[in-house]
Amino acid sequence: MEGVSVKQGAYGGRQMDVVIRNGEHILLEITSSMKSGDIDKLYASGDEYREKEGMEPILMVAASYVPPSVMRRVLSPIEIFSYEEQEDEA
């Protein structure tokens, strides 16, 4: 894809994918199920990226499942992409 680059780096004590698109720096976490501790780790990764690279990153998670208790803890600026299953209507 033109104008988009993807690299890996260690930020906040973990390996992160970094997507750079149109001048935006996106820290992307890909996981099957997001856990509560992942939120704090993602914020720490964002803080270290800002310090090392001098850019404000967008924090993004792609997860197949995000438990409601975790979703309640997520504050901006984290963006979440997840599959939402339709509940049966009774």
C-alpha positions, 0 to 999 in steps of 0.5 A: 500500500503506497504511503503506508509503512509497517515496522516493529519496535520495542516500547513499554517492554513489549514488541509492537507493530507501528503503522505509519500512514499519512504522518500518523503513527499508530501503535497496533496491538493484535490479540485474540482476547484483550485483557485488563492488563493490556490496557496499562501496557498499551499506555506505557508503550505509547508513553515510551514511543512518545519519548523515543520518537517525539511523535504522539502515537494513536493507540489501537487494538485489534481483538476478536474479543473484548470482555465488557469489564475491559471495555469499561476501562478503555479510555481514549485515545485507544481505538478498538477494532473487534468482532461484535456478535449479534445477540439473539433477541427473545 
